[in-house]
Structure formats: structure tokens, C-alpha cells
Amino acid sequence: MNDRPARPDRRRSHPARRNGATNAVPGLGARRAALKLLDAVMRRGDPLETALHAATQGLADRSDKALAHAIAADVLRWMADLDALIDSATEQRLPDDAKARMVLRIALVQLLRLDTPPHAAISTALPLVDGGPRRLVHGVLGSLLRAEAALPDVPTFPGEVAERWRAHWGEEMVHAAARSWARRAPIDVTLADPAETAHYDDVLAGETLMPGHVRIDHAVSVPGLPGFTEGRWWVQDIAASLPARLAGAGEGRTAIDLCAAPGGKTMQLAAQGWKVTALDKSAKRLERLTENLSRSGLEAEVAQGDTLSWEPEAPADLILLDAPCSATGIFRRHPDVLYRSGPRQIAEMAEVQQAMLERAAPWVKPSGILIYATCSLEPAEGEEQITAFLSTHSDFQIVAPSSSELPEGIIANGEGAIRTLPGMLEAEGGLDGFFIARLRRAL
């Protein structure tokens, strides 16, 4: 008989590595969720907001969910600069899609942007590469910390996007876009009653850029602010509020808001006195629209359907088409769009927009208005769409806005349409990129 004590079972010597127990490391769950979010965006092409729910399952604390989102968003903003730091500390370049590279990005953005203590960033990074190059990750982080590595004041834009926008809008626009990407966008709210602008400018401690608008700091809890529960206002970037503003007073006339959810423009039109039909093909998004209407006390007929197959009972005085698009204009709040929307996606969206314009044009009454808008910085989804539409629809013409219809600093272009770009209203916090054209149909 062998009386020597049995050797310990090495497979059982690290209980923290069994059954996902590494989540016992404080804060590790949020970092795992950030890794899942970034994988969903970069590998599958999912929108960051869409992937958020699945990636944060199991995180009971809302602050952990917010941290996961903040980490992922800042990694996307500073990706090129994070990679430059990583490459400076490795002898052999890590593949772009290597898990270790993404883990290093996550750790570095915490250290250099989110003021996370080094021990917390490193202790939550190493378990993410269990079974992988833990020593390499630890070594790179240690090397960069000793070298007092830092990110530039302004992030480097993704190369393909910068090249495309430079060709369309010039070098200064690209620099302005990068500056706006580096900071959190403020929160804009649209008021149900513009007469209350001074009141809510005061109680929300904000800044107003035009009647019916207040801009507040990004670091607030919106539901707890005065007037939100009562539906006196709703969150809506000032650029996104311009299409419905151009509709003017409804005075009981009929309007159809196409692709309407989540309902910001529907509520604007209803508040301006239009009799609105709000159409969207997503039942889930229409639920949110209905909730928003209920909170605001405003009324609209809600219909589920696809613009390309739905048919109204009768033509309307106003058609508002805020068309689906690449969404590159909202990159400040949604940095993932610049990684998901390339030339192919832009071309596909342009085809959809053209089809929707063709479909909606006959629904406009004689002398009625068609407002076309996209939250895109791509001319193919804006200027080129309207040029092509007008070339085949001689019964429509652009109606340029007056200065009183726009915030100071925003003017119509030479054709009478509105193009908002990075750099506009920069001192006041900027605004999203939009294209808007108001067209009147002849009698």
C-alpha cells in the first residue's frame, strides 16, 4: 500500500475558474458585457443599442450596465488611437480581430478615459483572456502604464469615413467631427408648448437655442427632471426637431408621419395642431410611440405598416418622411454607426429612400407639403435624393425656410434645403448631422 498522501487534483485547485466563477472579481461582469457588445458591433454588425440588452443579461445593477455601455462606446470612439498604443508596446502586431487586442482596448480606455484605477482595470482584464495570452496582456498594460501613455485630445477618425467625408465636405468638417466625437453630446428637449420655453430653460438649468427647445447637460437622469412625467417635453436632438418645425401650424389639417417611431416628430406635429397618422412597420417601436403619446397627452392615429406597401385612405396635407438611413449623422451618440455603415450600406439605404419618396409623392394633396429628412451625412441619402426626385417630379419644388424657422447659425443651402454638419453650433455643443428638404406640390 502506498501511504503517501494523495496529490491534490490540479483541476480543482482554481475554483474561481470553474463555471464562470471568475465573475466573482468585482466589476468583471460589466467588462464581460462590454466585450460582448464590441463583438456584436465589430463582428456581427449589430447596432450598439440593439446589442445592449442581450450583452448585459445577468447584470442586476444599472450602474454596471451603464459602465459596459460607456466602455464599449469609448473603445469605438478611440479605436485607432488605442490600437496605436497597443502596437507600440508589442514586438509582433496582434491581429485586428484578436481577443487580446479587444481586451487591451477595454482596459486602456478605462485607464485613459474613464479614470479607472489601474488595479481595477488590470484585474478585470486578465480573466477575459483566460486560456489566452494573459502574460502578454499584463505586460502590455504594465509597459504602457510605466511609459505614462496617453490618448490625444481628439480621437482619430476611422480612415474610410474620414476619406469619404473629406471628399464631400472638406478637411475642416472632418476635424470638427473628430472634436465632437471626443465629448459627450448634450441632451436636447423639445417642448410641447413653445410658450413654456423660458420656464423650462430656468427649471432645467439649461440653454435655449430657439423657441420650444432647451439644451441640458448630458450627465442627468432624464425621467426625474421637472416636466418629463407630465409630458411637457421629450428628448430630441435640435436637428431632429427641424423637419416637423418646418411643417408649421396644422390648424386641423391632415398629416402622415412615415417611419414615425419612437414618435418625437409625431408629438411635434400633434402639438402644432396637425391631425396625425403615425405609421411604422415595427410593432415594438410603435408600443414606445404609443407610450410617448400617452405621457404627453397628445393624440395621433397609430398604424402598423410598411411605407412601401401601406396605402392611406386619402391624400394628406402633409407627408413627413424621416427615411431609414445609414444614420451616420448621429455618430456623436452612436459611435458604432461609423463601423457599420460603409458604401454598400449607404447605397442600399439610398435605394430604399428613393422607393419611399416615389411611394409617398402621390399621397400629397395639391398645394400640400412633403418634408424629406435623413439623419445622414452622406449626400447620396440627402442632396442627391432630392435632386433625382425633382428631376422626375416637376409638380414639386423646394420651399426654403425662413430665418425664424431655424436656430441661429443654421441656414439653408443654395437650393433651399437644410444641411447640418459637424462644426455648426460647436460653441453651444453641436448638433446631429441631418438633411432636410421641404417640398410643395403644385395645384
Steps between C-alpha positions, in 0.01 A plus 500: 500500500625845418469713817602827330231765507308536179604784271251778481280492192642790295175527312338600828771731627352815340133505597465859381545375141218246510149563369562864423590576860754757387204735504571515875769756414333834579391675183588212271140452385487851353825441311375168364188679381713769331695227322176344377373839384814570300492154346138555393588831333832413340442136403124479442426860404228542764404849622646568843163586653339187354774276641492662844211299643641158413856590599402629845273211596593394851613846608256599772660835576406778257837664563673187366289516184585867461869425548494225236339740255746780583801272455377367166408846368836651593692207352319566172576873519870454572563173315776623267689675779467207740637271229795732443591473868461122500717464189770717656532251788501171307787351300264312272177667398187339639236417236220758479242242606709344780318477830810623681495822295138569595570428866793741490277765342246451779763529774673801344184700444418456868845616602527791257140620459288376790749558784481139616771411757776287341445203730130488407561528128770230502328260740187502285692472174704188569204264562360603161791321333493182709659232289666770292803731517448634853870576541503699178196705607650562843834593348355744246290674764795522738727635229252769395433601860872539570536707184209721615321438173224743407237545234491811281255777583298417188443142376617384160203439272460162325700537179231408247248735658747787520593455136136491389396805702811692398404451136142617565541775758867596529780462752358735764177299523702186578691684774172635642350151494796364693470777757132428549576127532733567790231636731163388622215659307262718704134407538247703302133507590205614292215668685136420431424872542765748382345760728654308791855540368613756758349298784672174410822674407501613863381185684719269290801728543555488128555714195248570228604533135152575364139508625380157609852371565720461809850348512617336822812319619547138394565383857142513627228245570229603256196330659550692825507845342207744540241466227606160363238286675234754410601480133582869468810413299689209345863432411582585137816640345440850369587390145243220523236753605540713186300287250177524701567866583499570125144364483375804690157524658262220405170672579322165479643397164608141434855368527659159453823437688678212324754285688366682803624306805607578767277801447689824552381650173149361543474679834636821347242492222216423740612782730505733197136422425528235230265203480770233481514143378822342628620203293781259584558136407640400842238401755753526782602852402135598469448392860757758603334762279165429663657529846652836405167627372331387820759675717468824305122493478521557124289312248580325172366206305758222519532252213734208447619451145785525252516826305576302185174301519266701726234724344329799667124543477547840339780744409622727780591865533840400634724196457804485726752235394790466741637213296707206625864569427861422589458723810856633466371838617441373854857372549552723805261290708532179300867453406430149369331638186837598355611136512172359369413742219730477201446566128294183450261579785468861386415392145240252629337766716495745209298250296248466782471878538441547128226237505335662803505846338339358187241321710415802717488772232143420376373514861561877514195714423533771234673799664593267788845450653747210490784522751790262441769448763784264586739495797787433259813687400508327161391707196368180338233492772424871491590750230522237225165351594317830464683595180395169344144529633446851366639401159206261457231685700452843346190555714717534813738780591712582805364758744795656682463568873497849644757600761231490771446129437862408579734545796756776463804361321305263272407620151364335187736409218485655154216269395290581804560175689658467845827318560634485857865403538753447779640838595165677489394636841827357633535758776150410621568123495437414135215306343439184299561477128173530304370573154153655471304618196150649504320451169167645390280326247346719232123550476 
